[in-house]
């Protein structure tokens, strides 16, 4: 699971039937997330997130099981982060 920020939206006139009704959002992986830091992904929004929000993103097979039906996705937004607290 990755921590990311929603930085944009994707408009798609046609998409797989399993994705109809879901928004596609562009997320940027937060800093200090390993080699993926700063990478941008298109993720299926399953929780109603919006631009500017910090979110949790599931990738790989975990992303596919978040949808009610099998869908061709490799990244899904599964949570909206209210606050973070790092204890050192």
N, CA, C and O atoms as a GROMACS GRO file, in nm:
protein
  352
    1UNK      N    1   0.085  -0.116   0.000
    1UNK     CA    2   0.000   0.000   0.000
    1UNK      C    3   0.090   0.123   0.000
    1UNK      O    4   0.194   0.126   0.066
    2UNK      N    5   0.048   0.223  -0.076
    2UNK     CA    6   0.128   0.344  -0.092
    2UNK      C    7   0.050   0.467  -0.047
    2UNK      O    8  -0.072   0.472  -0.057
    3UNK      N    9   0.122   0.565   0.003
    3UNK     CA   10   0.066   0.694   0.039
    3UNK      C   11   0.088   0.786  -0.081
    3UNK      O   12   0.199   0.795  -0.133
    4UNK      N   13  -0.018   0.855  -0.125
    4UNK     CA   14  -0.008   0.938  -0.244
    4UNK      C   15  -0.096   1.061  -0.232
    4UNK      O   16  -0.182   1.070  -0.144
    5UNK      N   17  -0.074   1.156  -0.323
    5UNK     CA   18  -0.157   1.276  -0.333
    5UNK      C   19  -0.229   1.274  -0.467
    5UNK      O   20  -0.169   1.242  -0.570
    6UNK      N   21  -0.358   1.309  -0.467
    6UNK     CA   22  -0.433   1.317  -0.593
    6UNK      C   23  -0.397   1.449  -0.660
    6UNK      O   24  -0.414   1.556  -0.601
    7UNK      N   25  -0.347   1.440  -0.784
    7UNK     CA   26  -0.300   1.560  -0.853
    7UNK      C   27  -0.380   1.592  -0.980
    7UNK      O   28  -0.358   1.696  -1.041
    8UNK      N   29  -0.471   1.504  -1.019
    8UNK     CA   30  -0.548   1.532  -1.140
    8UNK      C   31  -0.652   1.426  -1.168
    8UNK      O   32  -0.664   1.328  -1.095
    9UNK      N   33  -0.725   1.448  -1.275
    9UNK     CA   34  -0.830   1.355  -1.316
    9UNK      C   35  -0.804   1.307  -1.458
    9UNK      O   36  -0.730   1.369  -1.534
   10UNK      N   37  -0.867   1.196  -1.492
   10UNK     CA   38  -0.859   1.142  -1.627
   10UNK      C   39  -1.001   1.136  -1.682
   10UNK      O   40  -1.092   1.086  -1.616
   11UNK      N   41  -1.020   1.187  -1.802
   11UNK     CA   42  -1.150   1.178  -1.869
   11UNK      C   43  -1.137   1.070  -1.976
   11UNK      O   44  -1.050   1.076  -2.062
   12UNK      N   45  -1.226   0.972  -1.968
   12UNK     CA   46  -1.222   0.861  -2.062
   12UNK      C   47  -1.361   0.842  -2.123
   12UNK      O   48  -1.457   0.814  -2.052
   13UNK      N   49  -1.370   0.859  -2.255
   13UNK     CA   50  -1.500   0.844  -2.320
   13UNK      C   51  -1.541   0.697  -2.330
   13UNK      O   52  -1.659   0.665  -2.339
   14UNK      N   53  -1.443   0.609  -2.330
   14UNK     CA   54  -1.471   0.465  -2.334
   14UNK      C   55  -1.378   0.395  -2.237
   14UNK      O   56  -1.259   0.426  -2.229
   15UNK      N   57  -1.434   0.300  -2.163
   15UNK     CA   58  -1.352   0.220  -2.074
   15UNK      C   59  -1.419   0.085  -2.054
   15UNK      O   60  -1.534   0.066  -2.093
   16UNK      N   61  -1.348  -0.008  -1.993
   16UNK     CA   62  -1.401  -0.140  -1.967
   16UNK      C   63  -1.532  -0.129  -1.889
   16UNK      O   64  -1.545  -0.043  -1.802
   17UNK      N   65  -1.627  -0.216  -1.920
   17UNK     CA   66  -1.758  -0.212  -1.853
   17UNK      C   67  -1.747  -0.222  -1.701
   17UNK      O   68  -1.828  -0.164  -1.630
   18UNK      N   69  -1.648  -0.293  -1.652
   18UNK     CA   70  -1.631  -0.309  -1.507
   18UNK      C   71  -1.589  -0.178  -1.440
   18UNK      O   72  -1.602  -0.165  -1.318
   19UNK      N   73  -1.539  -0.082  -1.517
   19UNK     CA   74  -1.494   0.045  -1.461
   19UNK      C   75  -1.597   0.157  -1.475
   19UNK      O   76  -1.575   0.268  -1.427
   20UNK      N   77  -1.709   0.129  -1.541
   20UNK     CA   78  -1.813   0.230  -1.558
   20UNK      C   79  -1.866   0.270  -1.420
   20UNK      O   80  -1.897   0.183  -1.338
   21UNK      N   81  -1.876   0.399  -1.395
   21UNK     CA   82  -1.923   0.449  -1.267
   21UNK      C   83  -1.811   0.482  -1.169
   21UNK      O   84  -1.837   0.538  -1.063
   22UNK      N   85  -1.688   0.450  -1.204
   22UNK     CA   86  -1.573   0.481  -1.119
   22UNK      C   87  -1.492   0.593  -1.183
   22UNK      O   88  -1.471   0.593  -1.304
   23UNK      N   89  -1.445   0.690  -1.100
   23UNK     CA   90  -1.356   0.795  -1.149
   23UNK      C   91  -1.216   0.738  -1.164
   23UNK      O   92  -1.176   0.647  -1.092
   24UNK      N   93  -1.142   0.793  -1.257
   24UNK     CA   94  -1.000   0.764  -1.273
   24UNK      C   95  -0.925   0.890  -1.232
   24UNK      O   96  -0.949   0.997  -1.287
   25UNK      N   97  -0.834   0.876  -1.136
   25UNK     CA   98  -0.759   0.991  -1.085
   25UNK      C   99  -0.609   0.970  -1.102
   25UNK      O  100  -0.561   0.857  -1.098
   26UNK      N  101  -0.537   1.079  -1.120
   26UNK     CA  102  -0.392   1.073  -1.127
   26UNK      C  103  -0.339   1.098  -0.987
   26UNK      O  104  -0.372   1.199  -0.924
   27UNK      N  105  -0.258   1.005  -0.938
   27UNK     CA  106  -0.200   1.019  -0.804
   27UNK      C  107  -0.048   1.023  -0.816
   27UNK      O  108   0.011   0.958  -0.902
   28UNK      N  109   0.013   1.101  -0.728
   28UNK     CA  110   0.159   1.110  -0.723
   28UNK      C  111   0.203   1.048  -0.591
   28UNK      O  112   0.161   1.091  -0.484
   29UNK      N  113   0.288   0.946  -0.600
   29UNK     CA  114   0.336   0.874  -0.483
   29UNK      C  115   0.415   0.970  -0.395
   29UNK      O  116   0.501   1.044  -0.444
   30UNK      N  117   0.386   0.969  -0.265
   30UNK     CA  118   0.451   1.059  -0.170
   30UNK      C  119   0.600   1.031  -0.158
   30UNK      O  120   0.647   0.922  -0.190
   31UNK      N  121   0.673   1.128  -0.112
   31UNK     CA  122   0.817   1.114  -0.092
   31UNK      C  123   0.847   1.004   0.010
   31UNK      O  124   0.762   0.969   0.092
   32UNK      N  125   0.966   0.951   0.002
   32UNK     CA  126   1.015   0.848   0.094
   32UNK      C  127   0.932   0.720   0.089
   32UNK      O  128   0.914   0.653   0.191
   33UNK      N  129   0.882   0.686  -0.030
   33UNK     CA  130   0.809   0.562  -0.051
   33UNK      C  131   0.893   0.465  -0.133
   33UNK      O  132   0.839   0.381  -0.206
   34UNK      N  133   1.023   0.475  -0.122
   34UNK     CA  134   1.112   0.386  -0.194
   34UNK      C  135   1.133   0.432  -0.337
   34UNK      O  136   1.122   0.551  -0.367
   35UNK      N  137   1.162   0.338  -0.427
   35UNK     CA  138   1.194   0.375  -0.565
   35UNK      C  139   1.077   0.435  -0.641
   35UNK      O  140   1.096   0.494  -0.747
   36UNK      N  141   0.956   0.421  -0.590
   36UNK     CA  142   0.839   0.476  -0.659
   36UNK      C  143   0.809   0.620  -0.621
   36UNK      O  144   0.715   0.679  -0.675
   37UNK      N  145   0.885   0.680  -0.531
   37UNK     CA  146   0.861   0.819  -0.488
   37UNK      C  147   0.853   0.912  -0.607
   37UNK      O  148   0.938   0.909  -0.695
   38UNK      N  149   0.749   0.995  -0.608
   38UNK     CA  150   0.733   1.092  -0.716
   38UNK      C  151   0.668   1.037  -0.841
   38UNK      O  152   0.633   1.115  -0.931
   39UNK      N  153   0.652   0.907  -0.851
   39UNK     CA  154   0.590   0.845  -0.968
   39UNK      C  155   0.441   0.881  -0.972
   39UNK      O  156   0.375   0.887  -0.869
   40UNK      N  157   0.390   0.903  -1.092
   40UNK     CA  158   0.248   0.930  -1.108
   40UNK      C  159   0.180   0.807  -1.167
   40UNK      O  160   0.232   0.743  -1.258
   41UNK      N  161   0.062   0.775  -1.113
   41UNK     CA  162  -0.016   0.660  -1.158
   41UNK      C  163  -0.159   0.703  -1.184
   41UNK      O  164  -0.207   0.802  -1.128
   42UNK      N  165  -0.228   0.629  -1.269
   42UNK     CA  166  -0.372   0.644  -1.283
   42UNK      C  167  -0.434   0.538  -1.195
   42UNK      O  168  -0.404   0.419  -1.209
   43UNK      N  169  -0.521   0.580  -1.103
   43UNK     CA  170  -0.582   0.486  -1.009
   43UNK      C  171  -0.734   0.497  -1.016
   43UNK      O  172  -0.789   0.605  -1.037
   44UNK      N  173  -0.800   0.385  -0.998
   44UNK     CA  174  -0.946   0.381  -0.991
   44UNK      C  175  -0.987   0.429  -0.852
   44UNK      O  176  -0.937   0.379  -0.752
   45UNK      N  177  -1.078   0.525  -0.847
   45UNK     CA  178  -1.124   0.580  -0.719
   45UNK      C  179  -1.242   0.499  -0.667
   45UNK      O  180  -1.349   0.498  -0.727
   46UNK      N  181  -1.222   0.430  -0.555
   46UNK     CA  182  -1.329   0.349  -0.496
   46UNK      C  183  -1.391   0.414  -0.373
   46UNK      O  184  -1.485   0.358  -0.315
   47UNK      N  185  -1.340   0.532  -0.332
   47UNK     CA  186  -1.386   0.593  -0.207
   47UNK      C  187  -1.435   0.737  -0.220
   47UNK      O  188  -1.474   0.797  -0.120
   48UNK      N  189  -1.435   0.794  -0.338
   48UNK     CA  190  -1.482   0.931  -0.355
   48UNK      C  191  -1.379   1.038  -0.326
   48UNK      O  192  -1.414   1.145  -0.275
   49UNK      N  193  -1.255   1.012  -0.355
   49UNK     CA  194  -1.148   1.109  -0.333
   49UNK      C  195  -1.154   1.220  -0.438
   49UNK      O  196  -1.220   1.207  -0.541
   50UNK      N  197  -1.082   1.329  -0.410
   50UNK     CA  198  -1.078   1.441  -0.502
   50UNK      C  199  -0.938   1.498  -0.512
   50UNK      O  200  -0.849   1.461  -0.435
   51UNK      N  201  -0.919   1.587  -0.607
   51UNK     CA  202  -0.789   1.650  -0.629
   51UNK      C  203  -0.747   1.724  -0.502
   51UNK      O  204  -0.828   1.795  -0.441
   52UNK      N  205  -0.621   1.708  -0.464
   52UNK     CA  206  -0.566   1.774  -0.346
   52UNK      C  207  -0.569   1.688  -0.221
   52UNK      O  208  -0.509   1.726  -0.121
   53UNK      N  209  -0.636   1.575  -0.225
   53UNK     CA  210  -0.644   1.491  -0.106
   53UNK      C  211  -0.529   1.391  -0.101
   53UNK      O  212  -0.476   1.350  -0.204
   54UNK      N  213  -0.492   1.353   0.020
   54UNK     CA  214  -0.392   1.249   0.042
   54UNK      C  215  -0.468   1.117   0.055
   54UNK      O  216  -0.567   1.108   0.127
   55UNK      N  217  -0.420   1.014  -0.015
   55UNK     CA  218  -0.493   0.888  -0.023
   55UNK      C  219  -0.401   0.768  -0.004
   55UNK      O  220  -0.279   0.778  -0.013
   56UNK      N  221  -0.463   0.653   0.023
   56UNK     CA  222  -0.394   0.525   0.026
   56UNK      C  223  -0.424   0.454  -0.104
   56UNK      O  224  -0.540   0.448  -0.147
   57UNK      N  225  -0.321   0.401  -0.168
   57UNK     CA  226  -0.336   0.335  -0.296
   57UNK      C  227  -0.289   0.190  -0.285
   57UNK      O  228  -0.178   0.163  -0.241
   58UNK      N  229  -0.376   0.099  -0.325
   58UNK     CA  230  -0.340  -0.042  -0.333
   58UNK      C  231  -0.299  -0.070  -0.477
   58UNK      O  232  -0.360  -0.018  -0.570
   59UNK      N  233  -0.196  -0.152  -0.495
   59UNK     CA  234  -0.150  -0.185  -0.629
   59UNK      C  235  -0.148  -0.336  -0.649
   59UNK      O  236  -0.157  -0.413  -0.554
   60UNK      N  237  -0.136  -0.376  -0.774
   60UNK     CA  238  -0.128  -0.518  -0.806
   60UNK      C  239  -0.260  -0.590  -0.783
   60UNK      O  240  -0.367  -0.533  -0.804
   61UNK      N  241  -0.252  -0.715  -0.741
   61UNK     CA  242  -0.373  -0.796  -0.722
   61UNK      C  243  -0.463  -0.739  -0.613
   61UNK      O  244  -0.584  -0.759  -0.618
   62UNK      N  245  -0.406  -0.669  -0.515
   62UNK     CA  246  -0.488  -0.606  -0.410
   62UNK      C  247  -0.581  -0.500  -0.469
   62UNK      O  248  -0.691  -0.480  -0.418
   63UNK      N  249  -0.538  -0.433  -0.574
   63UNK     CA  250  -0.621  -0.330  -0.637
   63UNK      C  251  -0.742  -0.393  -0.707
   63UNK      O  252  -0.851  -0.336  -0.705
   64UNK      N  253  -0.723  -0.508  -0.767
   64UNK     CA  254  -0.833  -0.573  -0.839
   64UNK      C  255  -0.944  -0.621  -0.748
   64UNK      O  256  -1.061  -0.620  -0.788
   65UNK      N  257  -0.913  -0.662  -0.627
   65UNK     CA  258  -1.016  -0.716  -0.538
   65UNK      C  259  -1.095  -0.607  -0.467
   65UNK      O  260  -1.190  -0.638  -0.396
   66UNK      N  261  -1.058  -0.480  -0.483
   66UNK     CA  262  -1.132  -0.372  -0.418
   66UNK      C  263  -1.260  -0.339  -0.493
   66UNK      O  264  -1.351  -0.277  -0.436
   67UNK      N  265  -1.270  -0.377  -0.618
   67UNK     CA  266  -1.388  -0.349  -0.699
   67UNK      C  267  -1.489  -0.462  -0.685
   67UNK      O  268  -1.451  -0.576  -0.658
   68UNK      N  269  -1.619  -0.432  -0.702
   68UNK     CA  270  -1.721  -0.536  -0.686
   68UNK      C  271  -1.715  -0.647  -0.790
   68UNK      O  272  -1.763  -0.758  -0.765
   69UNK      N  273  -1.658  -0.619  -0.906
   69UNK     CA  274  -1.642  -0.720  -1.011
   69UNK      C  275  -1.498  -0.716  -1.058
   69UNK      O  276  -1.427  -0.617  -1.039
   70UNK      N  277  -1.454  -0.824  -1.120
   70UNK     CA  278  -1.317  -0.829  -1.172
   70UNK      C  279  -1.299  -0.720  -1.277
   70UNK      O  280  -1.378  -0.709  -1.371
   71UNK      N  281  -1.195  -0.640  -1.261
   71UNK     CA  282  -1.169  -0.530  -1.353
   71UNK      C  283  -1.020  -0.521  -1.382
   71UNK      O  284  -0.938  -0.556  -1.298
   72UNK      N  285  -0.985  -0.473  -1.501
   72UNK     CA  286  -0.844  -0.460  -1.538
   72UNK      C  287  -0.782  -0.334  -1.477
   72UNK      O  288  -0.776  -0.229  -1.541
   73UNK      N  289  -0.738  -0.346  -1.353
   73UNK     CA  290  -0.676  -0.231  -1.287
   73UNK      C  291  -0.553  -0.275  -1.210
   73UNK      O  292  -0.546  -0.387  -1.160
   74UNK      N  293  -0.457  -0.186  -1.202
   74UNK     CA  294  -0.334  -0.215  -1.128
   74UNK      C  295  -0.314  -0.121  -1.011
   74UNK      O  296  -0.220  -0.136  -0.933
   75UNK      N  297  -0.404  -0.020  -0.998
   75UNK     CA  298  -0.395   0.074  -0.886
   75UNK      C  299  -0.535   0.120  -0.849
   75UNK      O  300  -0.614   0.157  -0.936
   76UNK      N  301  -0.567   0.117  -0.720
   76UNK     CA  302  -0.698   0.160  -0.673
   76UNK      C  303  -0.683   0.242  -0.545
   76UNK      O  304  -0.606   0.206  -0.456
   77UNK      N  305  -0.757   0.351  -0.538
   77UNK     CA  306  -0.759   0.433  -0.417
   77UNK      C  307  -0.854   0.365  -0.320
   77UNK      O  308  -0.972   0.346  -0.349
   78UNK      N  309  -0.801   0.329  -0.203
   78UNK     CA  310  -0.880   0.253  -0.106
   78UNK      C  311  -0.905   0.328   0.024
   78UNK      O  312  -0.973   0.276   0.112
   79UNK      N  313  -0.851   0.447   0.038
   79UNK     CA  314  -0.872   0.524   0.161
   79UNK      C  315  -0.832   0.669   0.143
   79UNK      O  316  -0.742   0.700   0.064
   80UNK      N  317  -0.898   0.757   0.218
   80UNK     CA  318  -0.862   0.898   0.224
   80UNK      C  319  -0.798   0.923   0.359
   80UNK      O  320  -0.855   0.890   0.463
   81UNK      N  321  -0.679   0.980   0.358
   81UNK     CA  322  -0.602   1.002   0.481
   81UNK      C  323  -0.641   1.135   0.544
   81UNK      O  324  -0.636   1.239   0.479
   82UNK      N  325  -0.682   1.130   0.670
   82UNK     CA  326  -0.716   1.253   0.743
   82UNK      C  327  -0.591   1.319   0.800
   82UNK      O  328  -0.568   1.438   0.779
   83UNK      N  329  -0.509   1.242   0.871
   83UNK     CA  330  -0.386   1.295   0.927
   83UNK      C  331  -0.280   1.186   0.926
   83UNK      O  332  -0.310   1.067   0.918
   84UNK      N  333  -0.155   1.230   0.934
   84UNK     CA  334  -0.045   1.135   0.950
   84UNK      C  335   0.039   1.183   1.067
   84UNK      O  336   0.050   1.303   1.093
   85UNK      N  337   0.098   1.088   1.137
   85UNK     CA  338   0.181   1.121   1.252
   85UNK      C  339   0.299   1.025   1.251
   85UNK      O  340   0.281   0.904   1.268
   86UNK      N  341   0.418   1.076   1.230
   86UNK     CA  342   0.537   0.994   1.226
   86UNK      C  343   0.613   1.010   1.357
   86UNK      O  344   0.654   1.120   1.394
   87UNK      N  345   0.630   0.900   1.427
   87UNK     CA  346   0.701   0.901   1.555
   87UNK      C  347   0.842   0.852   1.531
   87UNK      O  348   0.863   0.745   1.475
   88UNK      N  349   0.939   0.930   1.574
   88UNK     CA  350   1.080   0.889   1.554
   88UNK      C  351   1.146   0.853   1.684
   88UNK      O  352   1.264   0.817   1.684
   0.00000   0.00000   0.00000
